[in-house]
Amino acid sequence: MAEFDDTIAYLAALEADPDLAVLSMQMTADALGVGRGAIVNRINAGSLEATKIGRVRYVLAGSVINILSERKAEVATVKLFLEEIASLGCSTTYAPVMGKIDRSTTIPNDRSIIGRILGEISRESYEEHGFLLSALVNNSALGKPSESFFLLAGDLDPSYDDADTDEDYLADQLRLIHAHYG
């Protein structure tokens, strides 16, 4: 971790190397959607780069940008996979979806990450096409999407309340998806 005695020393270094641009811990937490404690843990684990200016620790903006770029790439990969599944008129389970981005169903953090990714994809597909693309992803034990999918459907789609059951809503979503991509 680079350290600077004071702001003047940091600004001189920044002038020579714009990659030294920093974010506060709170700005980093806000950008990554986690708490400040998670930021400290990531710095300590080496997944975020930090620097000190005086006695205050900051996060290098480039390391945050890299994480956000990786997230964007994961979303694009999963979306493309789901569109391929939809064009075949099929559904899938979490394991193959998570495998596309080297994530595991057995790791709790990976399950949280895929939930965030699927939520983002569904929000986008609902806005653009009127359906939740993540309807294609089933919990293998349940044979249908997770409870989080139906909670998101209730938040996004007024037609969710019109369906008699979750299964009816899911069937409607699958018809819309397969008609769009078929």
Sequence and secondary structure as in RCSB ss.txt:
>XXXX:A:sequence
MAEFDDTIAYLAALEADPDLAVLSMQMTADALGVGRGAIVNRINAGSLEATKIGRVRYVLAGSVINILSERKAEV
ATVKLFLEEIASLGCSTTYAPVMGKIDRSTTIPNDRSIIGRILGEISRESYEEHGFLLSALVNNSALGKPSESFF
LLAGDLDPSYDDADTDEDYLADQLRLIHAHYG
>XXXX:A:secstr
 EEESSHHHHHHHHHH GGG EE HHHHHHHHTS HHHHHHHHHHTSS EEEETTEEEEEHHHHHHHHHHHHHHH
HHHHHHHHHHHHTT  EEHHHHHHTTT  TT HHHHHHHHHHHHHHHHHHHHHHSS GGGGEEBTTTTB  HHHH
HHHHHH GGGGGSSSHHHHHHHHHHHHHHHH 
